[in-house]
């Protein structure tokens, strides 16, 4: 899976959870398990998504975090259809 596909899947997963429960923060371990990617792949991609303004991260020790989609991230998912 390439970087673009990983980012799309991260955003789509968090978007779907946000639709069920508005403002839901997704745990990094849950994302790794759901997307079947390594912690390194996940962390580097969520950092980029945060820099682009699509996610808000609450980072803990050991590269663990909680991620929440931003209004800009929601628009991105809805505009791109992924």
C-alpha positions in Angstrom: 0.0 0.0 0.0 1.5 3.4 -1.0 1.5 6.6 1.1 -1.5 8.1 -0.8 -3.6 5.0 -0.2 -2.7 4.8 3.5 -3.7 8.5 4.0 -7.0 7.9 2.2 -7.8 4.9 4.3 -6.8 6.7 7.5 -9.0 9.7 6.7 -11.9 7.5 5.5 -11.8 5.4 8.7 -11.8 8.4 11.0 -14.5 10.1 8.9 -16.7 7.0 9.2 -16.3 6.8 12.9 -17.0 10.6 13.2 -20.2 10.1 11.3 -21.3 7.5 13.9 -20.2 9.6 16.9 -19.4 13.2 16.2 -16.0 14.3 17.5 -14.8 10.7 18.1 -11.1 10.4 18.7 -9.6 7.2 17.2 -6.8 5.4 19.0 -3.6 4.7 17.1 -3.7 1.0 18.0 -7.2 0.6 16.6 -6.1 2.3 13.3 -3.0 0.0 13.0 -5.2 -3.1 13.5 -8.0 -1.9 11.2 -5.7 -0.8 8.4 -3.1 -3.6 8.9 -0.1 -1.2 8.8 3.0 -0.7 11.0 3.2 2.0 13.7 5.9 3.7 11.6 3.7 3.8 8.5 0.7 5.1 10.5 2.6 7.8 12.5 4.4 9.3 9.5 1.1 9.5 7.6 -1.0 11.0 10.4 1.7 13.6 11.0 1.4 14.6 7.4 -2.4 14.7 7.6 -2.1 16.9 10.7 0.3 19.3 8.9 -2.2 19.5 6.1 -4.9 20.4 8.6 -7.0 17.3 8.1 -6.5 15.7 11.5 -6.0 16.9 15.1 -3.6 14.7 17.1 -3.1 14.1 20.8 0.3 12.4 21.0 1.4 10.2 23.9 4.6 8.4 24.7 5.8 5.7 22.4 4.2 7.1 19.2 0.7 6.4 20.5 -1.9 9.0 19.8 -5.6 9.7 19.4 -6.7 11.4 16.1 -9.8 13.4 15.3 -10.8 14.6 11.9 -11.1 18.3 11.4 -13.8 20.2 9.4 -11.2 20.5 6.6 -10.6 16.7 6.7 -14.3 16.1 6.5 -14.5 18.3 3.4 -11.6 16.6 1.9 -13.2 13.1 2.3 -16.5 14.3 1.0 -15.0 16.2 -2.0 -12.7 13.4 -3.1 -15.3 10.7 -2.5 -13.0 8.5 -0.4 
